[in-house]
């Protein structure tokens, strides 16, 4: 049994309200991409709001910021979903829908298998990455760290 899983957070500031024509294609693809994630090898869990479909109603990072928080069995599984699935064409369009952020907007970190990170924990990890750069506590796809060694 795996002792550690990979948590990921990404945040984004929409260019317009979700109900606007600017965001229509993004919103139209949410359910499809979320279903794809859930069916992907290595998927464990994702944050959802009260309707259970997505997390667009949750704003733990401020009213202007959308949040995506999930857990995967390993880095390879998450990487395959993000960059080698039907998610990739959506990702390539992110500048149409979201403002460029000056600070890091995505962070990865290892959690004990079975742990579901809170928004507060995810914010701490993102803040750590922004302050210290990639470390074993908070890292990126570009600068990944292996899971902790078994004790």
C-alpha positions in Angstrom: 0.0 0.0 0.0 1.2 3.5 -0.8 2.3 5.5 2.2 2.2 8.9 0.4 0.0 10.5 -2.2 0.6 13.8 -4.1 -1.6 16.8 -3.4 -1.9 19.6 -5.9 -3.4 23.1 -5.7 -3.8 25.6 -8.5 -5.5 28.9 -8.3 -6.7 31.3 -11.0 -8.2 34.7 -11.4 -10.9 34.7 -14.1 -10.9 37.5 -16.7 -14.7 37.9 -16.2 -17.5 36.5 -14.1 -18.2 32.8 -14.7 -21.6 33.7 -16.2 -20.0 35.9 -18.8 -19.5 35.0 -22.5 -15.7 35.2 -21.9 -15.9 32.3 -19.5 -18.6 30.3 -21.3 -16.2 27.7 -22.9 -14.3 27.2 -19.7 -17.6 26.6 -17.7 -18.9 24.4 -20.5 -15.9 22.1 -20.1 -15.8 21.9 -16.3 -17.9 18.7 -15.9 -16.2 16.9 -18.7 -12.7 17.7 -17.4 -13.6 16.9 -13.8 -15.1 13.5 -15.0 -11.9 12.8 -16.9 -9.8 13.5 -13.9 -11.9 11.2 -11.7 -11.6 8.4 -14.3 -7.9 8.9 -14.8 -5.4 6.4 -13.4 -4.0 7.6 -10.1 -6.8 10.0 -9.2 -7.7 9.9 -5.5 -9.8 12.9 -4.5 -10.8 16.5 -5.5 -12.3 19.4 -3.6 -15.9 20.0 -4.5 -18.5 22.5 -3.2 -21.9 21.7 -1.8 -23.3 20.7 -5.2 -20.6 18.1 -5.6 -19.8 19.0 -9.2 -16.9 21.4 -8.9 -15.3 23.9 -6.6 -16.2 27.1 -8.4 -18.5 28.2 -5.5 -15.6 27.9 -3.0 -13.4 31.0 -2.7 -10.9 30.3 0.2 -8.3 32.5 -1.6 -10.6 35.5 -2.1 -13.7 36.3 -4.1 -11.7 36.8 -7.3 -9.9 33.5 -7.2 -10.9 30.0 -8.3 -9.4 27.0 -6.6 -8.6 23.5 -7.8 -7.3 21.1 -5.1 -6.8 17.4 -5.6 -4.9 14.3 -4.5 -3.2 11.7 -6.8 -1.3 8.5 -6.2 1.8 9.8 -7.7 3.5 12.5 -9.8 3.4 10.5 -13.1 -0.4 10.0 -12.9 -1.0 13.7 -12.3 1.5 14.7 -15.0 -0.3 12.3 -17.5 -3.7 13.9 -16.7 -2.5 17.5 -16.9 -0.3 17.3 -20.0 -1.2 14.1 -22.0 -5.0 13.8 -21.7 -8.0 15.8 -23.0 -7.1 18.3 -20.2 -4.1 19.5 -22.2 -6.0 21.4 -24.9 -8.1 23.1 -22.1 -4.9 24.0 -20.3 -3.4 25.5 -23.4 -6.3 28.0 -23.5 -5.9 29.2 -19.9 -4.8 32.7 -21.0 -8.2 33.2 -22.7 -10.0 32.7 -19.4 -7.5 33.6 -16.6 -5.3 36.6 -15.8 -1.6 36.1 -15.6 -0.4 35.9 -12.0 2.9 37.3 -10.9 3.4 34.8 -8.1 3.2 31.0 -8.3 -0.3 29.8 -8.8 0.3 26.0 -8.5 2.0 23.9 -5.9 2.5 20.2 -5.2 3.3 18.4 -2.0 3.3 14.9 -0.5 0.5 13.9 2.0 0.0 10.7 3.9 -2.2 8.3 2.0 -5.8 8.9 3.0 -5.2 12.5 4.0 -7.5 15.1 2.3 -5.8 18.6 2.5 -7.8 21.6 3.5 -7.8 24.9 1.7 -5.9 26.4 4.6 -3.2 23.7 4.3 -3.0 24.2 0.5 -2.7 28.0 1.1 0.2 27.4 3.5 2.0 25.2 0.9 1.5 27.8 -1.9 2.8 30.6 0.4 5.8 28.4 1.3 6.6 27.9 -2.4 6.3 31.6 -3.0 8.6 32.5 -0.1 11.2 29.8 -0.4 11.0 28.3 -3.9 10.7 24.6 -4.5 11.5 22.4 -1.5 10.4 19.0 -0.3 7.5 20.8 1.5 6.2 22.6 -1.6 7.3 22.1 -5.2 6.3 22.2 -8.9 6.3 19.9 -11.9 9.5 21.6 -13.1 11.3 21.0 -9.7 9.7 17.9 -8.2 10.7 16.0 -5.1 10.3 12.3 -4.3 7.9 11.2 -1.6 9.4 10.9 1.9 11.3 7.7 2.6 9.6 5.1 4.8 10.6 5.4 8.4 
